């Protein structure tokens, strides 16, 4: 039996700030599809997008009634994706800030037209897709999404670089990210995350027979689960790193410096965590 104690740090308050900002934006933009802009940001106003001197921004808003839809599928590029579930939501609200940065104002203003958002639906799915040029040249294209969905929705999200945050979802979540961070808060369902370089952090309540499958090439994994979780646990490190389990009873455990396996509760679900280089930490809470 493995049971160690550690100090549990509180999750960042940053997502709360984002959510408050998001809800204010919903009230501001209303209920129709709209693209506003562009707005121009000059070097002296505090914008920091690498080595570019000028940034042009436009804003997109749209809403789709929930009806028979059960899933949202987001295909982003670079930036930030924040998806928040609400128990009483009868529509999906999409707000996006689209930004192009370049070394001249004329170039940024010209190419902002190439950056667009498409929202469409099928019988089950609502799709949100970023349309951008394959050849970005010397420019940077960024989209920051703020999306509200019913908390019963399945959520599928992918992007190349940036941060993905999924909050208050009571269904399965699947995340594919290149470089950046994945932050999950109050998820009730199975969760699959595949990340190249960065960090994965989250609080998940795992239903019976569901799975948590987190994989990262370089970076840390920080998972918080209830002490009542029932699952087979497997954690592995391919290269350099450490595995820490706190405030959980792991029975039939097998442990080496680079691997740990065992059973939580009745072992009705599965938790699989892996990194090539980094730290894996699993913490139980009541």
C-alpha positions, 0 to 999 in steps of 0.5 A: 500500500502506498500513501504519502502526504504532500502539500496541495497547492491551490489552482491558479485563479487566472481561469476565474478572471478569464471567465468573468471577462468572457461573460462580460464579453457575451453581454457586450456583443449580444446574440448575432454573428458579427465581425468587428474591426480591425483595431490597430495596436502600436508598439507603445501600447503594451502589446507583446507579440514577439518581434513584430511592431504592429498588431491588427485585431478583429472580433468574431461572435456567433451563437448556435442553438443546442437543439440535438447537438451533443458535442463541440469540436474546435480546430484552432491554431495558435493562441488560447482556447477557453471552453466553459460548461454551463448547466442551463445553456441552451445555445453555444456562444463563440467569441474569438479575438483574431490577431495578425502581427507584422513588421508594418501596419499595411501588411498586418492590415492586409493579411487580417482578412486571411484569418477567419472563423467558421462555425457550422453544425451537423446532427450531433456536432457543432464545429468551430474552425480557424481558417488561416493561410498555410504560408504565414510568411513573416507574420504571426496569426493568433486566435483567442477563443472564449466559448460557452457550451452546455456542461453535458457536451462532449468537448474535442479541442486541438491546436498547434501552440498555446493554452487550452482550458476546459472548465465545468464539463460533465462529459468526455474531454479530448485535447490535442495540443502542440506546445503550451499548457492544458488546464482542466477544472472540475471535469466529470468524465473521461479525459484524453490529453496529448501534448508535445511540450508544456504541462497538463494540470487538472481536477477530474472526477472519473466515472465508473469504467471511464479512462484518463489518458494523459501523454506528454513528451516533455513536461509535467502532469499534475492530476487531482482525483477524489480519494474514492476513485476506482481505477487501475493506475499506471504512470511511466517516465521514459527518461528523466523525471519523478513520480509522486502519489499523495493522499491515495491508497494504491494497492497491489502497487509496483514501483520503480524509479520510472514506473508505478502501477497499482489499483485504486478502489475496485479498479473499475476505470483506468488512469494512464499517465506518461511523459518522456521527461518530466514530473508526474504527480497524482493527488487525492482529495475528499 
